[in-house]
Amino acid sequence: MKALVHICRVLVGGLFIFSGFIKLNDPLGFSYKLQEYFSYDVLDIPSLIPYALGISIFVVVFEVVLGVFLLIGYKPKFTVWSLLAMIVFFTFLTFYAAYFEKVKDCGCFGDFLKLSPWQSFWKDVILLVMIVILFIGQRHVKPLLTKFGLSVTALLSFIFSLWFGYYVLMHLPAFDFRAYKIGDNLQENMSLPPDAQRAVSDYIWTYKLNGEEKTLTDRGRGPKTYDEIVGVETVVIKEADVPKIQDFSIESEDEDLTQQFLAEDKLVIIVAYSLEKAEIEGMGGLKAMVKKAQDKGYPVIGLTASGEPKKKEIQDTYHLDVDFYLCDEKVLKTIVRANPGVIVLEKGTVTQKVHWNDLEDLKF
């Protein structure tokens, strides 16, 4: 039992630290996932949506700190009880999402690793088993440091987690795992390679032949001889590959200008998923950046999901000589974790990306 507890202690503690740190690297992204869970279509508790960011920060900091507590043996009873409560809640959540097919990606490891709801559920079940072992054998969770050392390490882990979360919120995630990171070409990420996996499906044919109803399963040819096709059911055996980027677009009221802008030698894009919710201080700093970029020969455009009246209001209020084009809100939230944020493209390749707090870091 003692050896088993030690093994579970290392695995659970390490996984909680890793999972928590990945989400702590992008608490805004995790808050978007929580908003999805809180929506009418999933848990139907929209009253929590305005508090998603605060809940996100609390959960991920608590996750990291609990992992550290477990590894060093700090307050084992509190730690094990907290881990058990957290994993029971997460297991319920992932089962609900998987069984009712409400959420496609659980968000457990942010954009670093995408898990399906069922994969996430079974991961939580395994964690639940290990935490139950820790619960039963918590007397074997001994401290690894002196009392003073435990207190200092616990406090430092809490302070570091809060500082890191604050830092990435005020700037951008320190590690970017999305398809819009610096160095990625958007046109390449919007297409598939020639060797991409195509969907593989079985076709289950129901047909009549000589007055008798029969079935045939094949890959789409159907029965060679029949009197009547009663019906056909399709079962996907292997999903097709999809491009890393599927919904990115730059649209005016009249046309899709995506390829035209991605072919530009250089282009600055102001990304503001919602002009209504954009940070006032951030919007106020855009005018100087726009002028600097345009003086250096960079075309500057804006991307938003907001409507035409708000675009015009923003242009007038902040004196921005910039045309705003339409793009899906979810896509814009993925491109840059800021509202507003700025990306710089060269023939569709992302060369710079900044939070509005770091506009002065842009080089033209």
Secondary structure, 3 states (H helix, E strand, C coil): CHHHHHHHHHHHHHHHHHHHHHHHCCHHHHHHHHHHHHCCCCCCCHHHHHHHHHHHHHHHHHHHHHHHHHHHCCCHHHHHHHHHHHHHHHHHHHHHHHHCCCCCCCCCECCCECCCHHHHHHHHHHHHHHHHHHHHCHHHCCCCCCHHHHHHHHHHHHHHHHHHHHHHHHCCCCCCCCCCCCCCEHHHHCCCCCCCCCCEEEEEEEEEECCEEEEEEECCCCCCCCCEEEEEEEEEEECCCCCCCCCCCCECCCCECHHHHHCCCCEEEEEECCCCCCCHHHHHCHHHHHHHHHHCCCCEEEEECCCHHHHHHHHHHHCCCCEEEECCHHHHHHHCCCCCEEEEEECCEEEEEEEHHHHHHCCC
